[in-house]
Amino acid sequence: MPDTLDVLNPATEEVLDSIEPASVEDADAAVAKARAAYPAWRAVEPSDRSRILRRLAAALDSERESLAQLESRNTGKPISDARGEMEMVAETFHYYAGMPERTLGETIPVSGGVDMTFREPLGVVALIVPWNFPLTIASWKMAPALAAGNTLVLKPAEITPLTALRFREIALEAGLPEGVVNVVAGPGRTVGQRLAEHPDVAKVAFTGSTEVGRGIMAAAAGTIKRVTLELGGKSANIVFADADLEAAAAAAPAAFLGNAGQDCCARSRILVERSALDRFMSLFESAVKGVKVGDPASEGTQMGPLISADHREKVASFVPDDAPVAFRGEAPEGAGFWYAPTVLAPVSNDDRAAREEIFGPVAVVIPFEDEADAVRLANDTVYGLSGSVWTENGAKALRVARAVETGVLSVNSNTSVRVATPFGGFKQSGVGRELGPNALDYYTEVKNVFFATGTGEG
């Protein structure tokens, strides 16, 4: 392992910082610290834990701009997007700061006594997060984990560790006890693997590719860890002929170009009813070519570069020289890992670009004949994370929304994520849910206690 790891700005290829990558020994030490801190953190009264988390949320609010600037430089995302993400980070902690006093059990009348349930924290949880939304996705895991009374070890992606490292400093400044939040910035193949296997880790929460998710699940099986996985996607954006085509076409670029397409929710399979295909494509082409790709620090930029040269090469492999490119947008030349927005059409749902997660600014357009055909095509994938339905017919929208096998679906909208609502996938897009009140279910265990009341039950 190298002595230092250079952290790059993807827009300029310049070195932002050099850090010492964490080792397996560092992961073990972080778990030990979290384990030592757990009894005291678990014992904090719910109202006091809420107050601490509110202080943390307020501190994150005050640091939003500095965190956004850091995230933008480390990931290449437009500064406007980074500001929105940091706002969500603070909002997530505000939301879960109210949960310690609302994590309730039940009383259940039974023969011979009274039964009651308690929601208990798990212990030490390992949180492994990707490079595309580094602090945002980390907050989705950290906030409910802490609210439930767990301590944690966060492993950011080794190429985007900067906001996670700064978060730990903010958490300490806000009053979280030492050892409650630990950060190990090291390679997934060593540090991540160790956390997934570690006997003192009670749960691992992972966001990343489906392939790596399988390995996490296998590693966790040795100690029967609790696991939540938010994995890949190949989401469908279904546009019916009776939709507001202008609105659907105007919204479609952001649905696959957001974060330069490096988004598991990207609606990169655009299914269009054949009778509306020509009109939609004309509107869609104008919208894609109008997307401003460039300097992430510029206020008007809508799309930045890809994360690395290796990832750009992977994305380009889906668009060989003979690919059916319908049209492309613009991208800068020179330094930076740029890739122009690209739309492939006509494409079969069996083509590689329609089957595999590209994780870049490439979409495919696939025509369909009728409602049944649209549902069939949408479901013809191993993934089931997100998606959209565009139609002015409310009954049709509800039928299709119920029929599409996906965890998060929007009607006449391309947004997927809200702090107060559950997020997660069907099929090979994952296990469990994040965000909303449901997230607490995945950071607690239910304990059942029976009290005999002396009526003959022993």
N, C-alpha and C positions, 0 to 999 in steps of 0.2 A: 504494500500500500504506500502511495507517495506520502512524503512528510507534510505537504500542504496541498490543498485543493483550490485551484483558481476558479472563482465564480465570475461568469461573464455577463456582459450586457448583450443580449442577442441582437440588438439593433445596430451596435457598433463593433461587436466582437472584442471590445476592450475589457480588461480585467477590472472588476469592481472591487474585489476583495480576495484575500487568500485565507483560508481557514484550515485548521488541522482536522482532518477527517476522523470521526469517531471510530473506535475499534470495537471488537467483541467485548474486550475487557471494560471499555467505557459503557457499553450497554449493560453489562452485569452490574457495574457500579451504580448506574442510574436506577436500575430495578431495585437494588438494595436500598438506595435512598428513598425511593417511593414506598417501599415496603415498611421502612422504619417510620415514615411520616404518616402512614395510613391510620393507625389506631387513633392518633390525636385528631386528624382531620375528620374521620368518621364520627368522632365524639362531639364535634362542634355542634352546638344547638342549631336547628334549622334556621331560626331567625338570624343568628349570627353569621351562618354561612351565606345567607342571602345578602346580608350587609357587605360582606367581603366581596362577593361577586358583583354587587352594584358598584362598589368602589372600582373594581377592575373594569367594568363596563364604562364607567365615567372616564377612567384613565385612557381607555382605548378610544373613546370619543375625542379626547383632547389631543391624541397622537395620530388622528386619522390622516392628516395631510402628510406627515413625515413617513408614516407607514405606506401610504399610497405611492409616494415618490420612490421609496425603496423597492416596493413590489413591482412597480412599473419598470424600473431600471433592471431588476433581476430577471424578469420574465419577458420583457418586450411588449407587455400589454399597454394599450393607450391609457394615458393618465386619467382620462374621464372614466374609463372602466375600472381602473384601480381604485379611484375614489369611491365609486359605487360599491365595490367589494369591501373596502374598509368600513364603510357605513354599515354594511350587513354584518361584519364581524362584531362591531359594537352592539348592533341590534340583537344579535344572537345571544350575547352575554346578558344584555338587559332582559331578554325574554326568559332565559333559564335562571336568572337571579331570583325570579319569583317562584321557582319550582320546589326548593327545599321544603317549604311549608305546605306544598300542595301534593307531595308524593304520599298519597294516602293508601291505606289498606282497607279491608272490609271486616264487618262482623257478620257472622253467618249463624243463624239459629240451627242447632242440631240436637238430636236426642241426647239427653243426659248432661247437657252443658252448653257452653257457648264457644264457638270457633272464631278465631280472628286471624287475619293475614297482615303481614308486614312486608314492606319493600326494603330489602337490605342491599347496601352497596356490594360490589363484587370484590373489591380489593385494588390491586395494581392492574391498570389497563394499559396496553400498548396501542398507540395510535400511529398508523403508517400512512402518510399522505403524499399525493403526487405533486408534480411541478407545475401543473397548469393553473390551479387556483390555490397557491400554497397556504396562505393564512386563512382564507375563507373556509376551505374544507376542513382545516385543522380546527377552526372554531366550532364547526358543526359537531365535532366529536368531543372537544375539550369541555365545552360549556355544559352539556348534559352529564358528562362523566363527573365533573367537579360538583355540580348541583346535587347529584345522587350520593356524594360522599366518597368517591373513589380518588385515588392518586394516580398519576399518569406519567408515562414516558412517551414523548412525541418524537417520531422520526420523520423529519421532513425529507424531501428528495434532496440528494446530495448536490444537485446543481442549482437549487433554489432554497437555500437554508436561511437567508438573511432575516426575513420577517419573523420566522419562528424563534430565532435566537434573540431578536429584539423583544418578542412577546414575553419570553421568560423574564427578562429584565423588568418589563412593565408589571408583570404579575407580582414579582417580589416587591417592587415599589408600592403596589396597591395593597400589600398586606397579606398575600398568600404565604403561608409558612414555607420555609425552606424544605425542599424535598417533595412538595405536593405536585409541582410542575417541573418536569425534567425534559431536556431536549438533547438528543444525540443525532448529530448530522453526519451520517456515514452511509456507505453503500447498502443497498437493499439486500444484495446477495450474501452479505456477512452480518451486518448489524440488524437488518430487518429479519433475516432468517433466525438469528439468535433470539430476538424478542418473541417471534412466533413460537419458538420451541421452549422458551424459558419456563421452568417449573413454577416460578413465583409470579408469573403473569397470569391473571385470571381470565383475561379477555383480550383479543386483538381485533381492532377495527381497522379495516384497510380500504383505501380507495385507489384504484389503478386498473390495469388491464385485466381482462378475464384470465389470460394465461398465468400471470403472476398470482392472481387470486386463488387459482387452483393450488398453487404451491403453498400459499399461506394457509389454506384450509388443511392441506395435508400435514404441514408442520405443526399446526395447532392440535391435530388429532391425537398426538402422542400423550397429551395431558388433558384431553377432552375440554379444551378451552372453549369459552363462549366466543363466537365469531360473528361479526357483521362485515359484509363485503358490498362495496358499491363499485361495479365493474364497468365493462364496455357497453357500448350502445351502437345501434344503427337505425336511428329513429326515422319514422315516416312522417312526412308533412303532406297530408292528404287534401287535395284541392278539388272540390266538386264544381261542376259547371254552373251551379246556382249560387256559388259563393260571390262575395264582393271581390272580383278578380284583381282590381286595383289595390285593394288593401292586402290581399294575400301575396301578391307579387312584391309589393313594397316591403312587407315584413319578412319575406323569404331570405333575402341576403343575410340579415343579422342572424337568422336561425341556423345558418351553416358557417358563417364567417366570424361569428362572435369568438373572441379569443383566438383569432386566426384559425378557426375550426378545431382547435385543440380543446374540445369539450365533449364529454361523454354524452351530453344531451343533444348534441348537434343533430338537427333535422336534415341530414344529408341525403336522404332518399326522398325526392319530391315526386309524389304520385299525383298525376293530373288527369282528370276525366278527359278522354280523347276529344270530345266535342269542343272543349275549351282550350286545348293544347296550344294552338297557334297564337291565340290572343294572349294567353298567359306567358308564353315564351317571349313574345315581343315586349311585354311589360317587365318581365323578369330580367331580360338582357339590359334594359335601360337602368334598372335598379342596381344590378351588380356592377355595371360599368361606372355608376355614380359613387361607389364606395371609395372613400379616401383612405389609401394605404400609404403609410409613411411614418415619420418620426413619432414615436410614442409620447414624447414630451409635448408635442403640439396639441393644443386644445381641440382642434378640429379633426384629428386623426380618428378613424373608425376601426382600423385594423393595423396591427403591427407585424413583426416578423415571426417566424417559427422559432422554437426554443433553441435549436442547435443545427449544425451542419448535417449531422447524422440523421436527425429527424426530417430535415428537408429532403434528403436523399430518399428516405422511406416514402414520404408523401409523393415525390416525383415518380416513384416506381409504379404508382397506380395510374399514371398518365403517360404511357409509352408513346413513341412517335406515331403509331397508327391508331391512337385512341380517338374516339368520336367526339372531339372537342367542339361544342356548339358555340361557345364564346368564352373570352377571358377578360378579366379586369386588368388593371395596371398595378405594378409594383416597382419600387425603387431598384436601381442597380448599384453595384459597389458593395461596401462593407455591410454586413448584416445578413441574417438568414431569411431572406425574403422569398415569398412564393406568391404568384399572382392568383387571385380568385379565379377558379376554373369550374365550368359547368360542362358535364358530359351528357350528350343526348344525340340520337336515341340509344338507350341502354336497356338491356334485359335484366330482370331481377336475378338472373343466374350469373351475371358478370362479376368478376372479382371486385370491381369498384363498388358494386351494389351489395356484396356479401360481407366484406371485411371492413372493420373500423379503420378509416384512413387517418383520422385525427389531424386533419389539415383542411385548408380552404378549397375543398373539392366536393361538388355535389353531383348527383346523377338525377336525371329526370326520366321517369317511367310512366307511360300512359296506361290508364285502366279504362274498362268498358262500362262498368256499372258499380253499384254499391257492394255487391258480393265480391266482385273482382278486386275492388279496393281493399276490402278487409283481408282477402286471401293474400294479396301481395304484402300488405303491412305486416301480417303475421308470419310470412315466409322468411324467418330469420331466427337465429339462435338467441338473439337479444330481445329485450323488452324493457327498455328504460324509460323512454319519453316519446313524445309525438304530438301532432296537432291534427285537427279536423277543421276544414274551412267549408262552411255551407250556411245558407240563410234559412234552411229548413231545420227547425228545432227538433222535431221527432227523428229525423235522419241523424242529426248530430248525436243525440242520445243513443240511438241504436248502434252507431259506429263506435262511439266512445266505450260502450259496454262490450263490444265485440273485439276490439283491438287488444291484444295481449301485451299490455305495457303498464308500468307502475305509475307514471305521471303523464297525463294527457290534457291538452288545452284545446278549447273550441274557439275558433276565430281569434287566436292568440298563439304566440310562439314562446311564451314564458313557462318555465318549469319549476322554479324554486322560490319558496316563500318561507320565512322563518317559522311561522305558526302552522305550517301544513306538512304532512309526511312526505318524504322523498326516498325513493328506492325503486328497484327493478324487479321484473319478472324474469323467469328463465335464467339464462347465463349472464344476465345483467346484475345479479347480486342476491344477497340474503340479508333480510332485515330492513329497517327504516331509520332514516335520520331526520332531524328537524321535527317540529311540532311536539305535542305531548307524547307521541308514540316513542320518541327517542329514549325517554326514561326507562321504558320497558327493557331496552337492550343494555342498560348499565346498572340493572338491579336484578336481584333474585327474589322470588316470592317465598316467604316463610309462613308456614301454617302452624298456628298454636291453638290447642284445644284446652279449655278450662272446664273441668268437671264441677258441677254445682251440687253434688251430693244427692242426686235424685236416683241413684242406683247404678249409674254408669261408672265403671272402674277406670 
